[in-house]
Amino acid sequence: MIGQSFAQNKKTKINSKAMNTTEHYTFQLSDKVTRTAVTFKTRYGITLSGDLYLPKNSENKQLPALAISGPFGAVKEQSSGLYANQMAERGFAVVAFDPSYTGESGGEPRNISSPDINTEDFSAAVDFLGLQKNVDRNKIGIIGICGFAGFALNATIVDKRIKAVATTSMYDMSRVLAKGYYDKMTAEERTKAFEKMSQQRWIDAENGTPAFPETHLPAKLNGDEPQFVKEYFDYYKTPRGYHERSLNSNKGWTITNAMSFMNMPLLTYIKEISPRPMLLIAGENAHSRYFSEDIYKMASEPKELMIIPNAVHVDLYDKVAVIPFDKLEDFFKKNL
């Protein structure tokens, strides 16, 4: 069978030595954890770059495992790596990875995304984890952060090897790009957006490379920006979270990036995650809170919605005292 032959021929690679500790990470590696650079391929042939985090002295143990990615436009040296570091401390084998076309992962051109390919990225990470000798392939879960929370849920729908899924500061990227925040985009605005991107394709085709917006996050704040933009700036544009390979720290996604998201909705079959458990975590004051609340209403049991008092969207990127890691540990140890 095609699926069997693909799995049998899939190759993964683990570097022979741990990563150089001088590499720029936005958090400190735990002294209870090891971190090793790894690569693995998606079923589309794109090579993904990741970091495998393991509890020290766990070589001869069969560990439960997690795959983590996000936020949308971030890299593994930012939030996903921080989460992996924390969860490895708690006894999990964890791979944090750069999505296709971003960071150190493969794919050309750069800085593009896809509802299908980025969903597949999570399944490729599950492939990788299940081939590790010290991983129990029957105990694999995933965590998605921000926009990759939506992809994590989407992957869990179709990939029955994923036994549990958790999300933090969730975005449904297809919903927000197709309908705007709080679904306020009008049909006329949607048409104009498609017209602009359609014309941009002629320009990109002539130039042989995709164009980027003139501004993504501003180099400096004027003070009159929306509050959530200020919060993104405080993470991506300051030493707190800046990384040279992060799209959100630099020039962002291509001008035409939204086309497929606006036409191909994620999470259509969200009820099919059941009977596997789902944990949705959002900040009380997060502009994105409604995405988690709406998915919670749509999904079937077992499901849980956890609202973190006073937290905003980006607090769940890196604030260890705010992110409920004890809850995540309990959730996955119970359900994997």
Secondary structure, DSSP 8 states (H G I E B T S, - for coil): -HHHHHHHH--EEE-SS---TTS--SS---TTEEEEEEEEE-TTS-EEEEEEEEETT-TTS-EEEEEEE-STT--TTSHHHHHHHHHHHTT-EEEEE--TTSTTS--SSSS---HHHHHHHHHHHHHHHHT-TTEEEEEEEEEEETHHHHHHHHHHHH-TTEEEEEEES---HHHHHHH-GGG---HHHHHHHHHHHHHHHHHHHHHTS----S-SS-SS--S-S-HHHHHHHHHHTSTTT--TT-TTTTT-S-TTTTHHHHHS-S-TTGGGGTTS-EEEEEETT-TTHHHHHHHHHHS-SSEEEEEETT--TTHHHH-TTTS-HHHHHHHHHHH-
